[in-house]
């Protein structure tokens, strides 16, 4: 996938009109999270990953990976330093 902006727009439509479909397809939540990350939509990515986490087996590699993604997105965004 190379057009993250377009994919994020598609996931927005799916999420608004077929939220249960998204929730029933964990792989879509993961891909949606990645698309939102790539388009700097941190809150939407975080939401997708948080909705995905309960659908994964605790202690699994995927569970740990998604926990890490949530932790990274939960950190405050870096602010650019001002020039003197």
C-alpha positions as CSV (number, residue, x, y, z in Angstrom):
1,X,0.0,0.0,0.0
2,X,1.4,3.3,-0.9
3,X,-1.4,5.8,-0.8
4,X,-1.9,6.2,2.9
5,X,-4.0,9.3,2.7
6,X,-6.6,7.7,0.4
7,X,-6.6,4.5,2.5
8,X,-7.1,6.6,5.7
9,X,-10.1,8.3,4.1
10,X,-11.5,4.9,3.2
11,X,-11.1,3.7,6.8
12,X,-12.8,6.9,8.0
13,X,-15.8,6.0,5.9
14,X,-15.8,2.4,7.0
15,X,-15.5,3.4,10.6
16,X,-18.3,5.9,10.4
17,X,-20.7,3.7,8.5
18,X,-19.8,0.2,9.4
19,X,-18.0,0.3,12.7
20,X,-19.0,-3.3,13.6
21,X,-17.5,-4.5,10.4
22,X,-14.2,-2.9,11.4
23,X,-14.4,-4.3,14.9
24,X,-15.1,-7.8,13.5
25,X,-12.0,-7.7,11.3
26,X,-8.9,-7.1,13.5
27,X,-6.6,-7.0,10.5
28,X,-8.5,-4.0,9.2
29,X,-8.0,-2.2,12.5
30,X,-4.3,-2.9,12.3
31,X,-4.0,-1.6,8.8
32,X,-6.2,1.4,9.6
33,X,-3.8,2.2,12.5
34,X,-0.8,2.1,10.2
35,X,-2.5,4.3,7.7
36,X,-3.5,6.9,10.3
37,X,0.1,6.8,11.7
38,X,1.5,7.5,8.2
39,X,-0.9,10.5,7.7
40,X,-0.1,11.9,11.2
41,X,-3.5,11.2,12.6
42,X,-2.2,10.0,16.0
43,X,-5.5,10.0,17.8
44,X,-7.2,7.9,15.2
45,X,-4.3,5.5,15.1
46,X,-4.3,5.2,18.8
47,X,-8.1,4.5,18.8
48,X,-7.7,1.8,16.1
49,X,-4.9,0.0,18.1
50,X,-6.9,0.3,21.4
51,X,-9.9,-1.3,19.7
52,X,-7.6,-4.0,18.3
53,X,-5.9,-5.0,21.5
54,X,-8.8,-6.8,23.2
55,X,-9.2,-9.0,20.1
56,X,-5.6,-10.4,20.5
57,X,-4.4,-13.1,22.7
58,X,-2.6,-11.7,25.8
59,X,1.1,-12.4,25.8
60,X,1.2,-13.1,22.1
61,X,3.7,-11.5,19.8
62,X,1.0,-9.5,18.1
63,X,-0.4,-8.3,21.5
64,X,3.0,-7.1,22.6
65,X,3.5,-5.3,19.2
66,X,0.2,-3.5,19.5
67,X,1.0,-2.6,23.1
68,X,4.2,-1.0,21.9
69,X,2.5,0.9,19.2
70,X,0.0,2.3,21.7
71,X,2.8,3.2,24.1
72,X,4.7,5.0,21.3
73,X,1.6,6.9,20.2
74,X,0.7,7.8,23.8
75,X,3.9,9.7,24.3
76,X,3.7,13.5,23.7
77,X,4.6,14.6,20.2
78,X,8.0,16.1,19.8
79,X,7.9,19.8,19.4
80,X,10.4,21.5,17.1
81,X,13.0,23.5,18.8
82,X,13.0,27.2,18.2
83,X,16.0,28.9,16.7
84,X,17.6,31.5,18.9
